[in-house]
Amino acid sequence: MNENRYPKCHIYSQDSWHDEAYIIGNKKGLEKLRDAINLTLEKGNTKNDFWPKDLEGYDVLIACVEDEVLDDLALPYSPEFYDRLDDEKEAYTVLKKPYYALKD
């Protein structure tokens, strides 16, 4: 199996306030992430497949929303550090179909 053909991308979230978040990938993975963001800005919600180093594929869903929508969402911190407020919505609520995908 040629692992170089996979768009590999590791996305590490921040655990708590002021922590760093990381996006680390091979060239193909970072170019695909860039292209997926550009497609989201052009057409709307996107859903594209990526792979971590163990090649267990996963989807990255991306949405571009207005500030008012973003302000209603739960913060992206680990539940260990942040308890979601009752009036905050889960992030997946803005990821409505249709999803656009890049053509391989």
N, C-alpha and C positions, 0 to 999 in steps of 0.2 A: 504494500500500500504506500502510495506516495503522499506523505503527510504535508508536503509543501503546497499541494493544490488546495488545501483547506484554508478558508478565511478564519484564522484563529484569532480570538479576542477574549481576553479576560476582563471582566468589569467588576471591580471591587468597590463596594459602597462604603460610605463613611459610617462609623458606628455611632458617633455622637457629634455634638456641636464642635465646630472648628477642626474636626478630623479631616484628613485628606481623603479624597476619592481617587481611584486609579483606573485608567483604561490602558491596557497593555496588549498589544497584538503584533502579529507579523504584518508585513507590508500589505499583503492581500486583505487581511482582516481589517486593518485601519482604513484602507481605501474603500472597502465595502461599507464600513460604518459611515464614513464621510458621504458616500453616494446615497446611503439610506437616509441620512439627515437631509440631504439636498432634495431627495424625492418627497420626503415628508413636507418640507417647506413648499414644494411645488403642488402636490396633489392632496395631501392629507395623511391620515394614519398609515403607517407602514409596519410590516411584519417580515423580517428576514432572518434566515438561519445563519448561525455562527457555531464555531466549535472551540471548546477549551482544549488544553493539551491532551486530555484523555479521549478526545474525539467523540464525546457524548454530546451530540448536537443540542442546541437550544435556540429558541426564537428570541429576537430582540424586537420589542414593540416600541414604536416611537410615535408620539403625538405632539403637535404644536397647538397650544391653547392660549386663550386670552388670560391676562393677569388675574381677572376675577375668578376664573375657573381654577387656576393654579393656587390661588389663595385659599380655596376651600378644601384642598387636598391635604391628606396627612403628610407630615414631614417624613423624609426618607431615612430616618435614623433607626438603628436597631431597637427592637422592643425592650431590650435590656436597659436602655438608657432613656427611652422616650415612650410614654403612654399616650396613645392616640386620644385626642379629645372627642367627645361624643358627636360634635357637629362636623367633624372632619370626614371627608370621603376617602375611600381607598383609591389609589392611583389608577387601578384598572378600569374604573368607571368612565374615564375619558377615552378609553381605547375602544371605540365603537367601529364596527365594520361599516363600509368595506375597508379592507387592508390592501395597500398596494405593495408590490414586491419588485425588487430589482430583477431584471432578466439576467440569468447566468450566461 
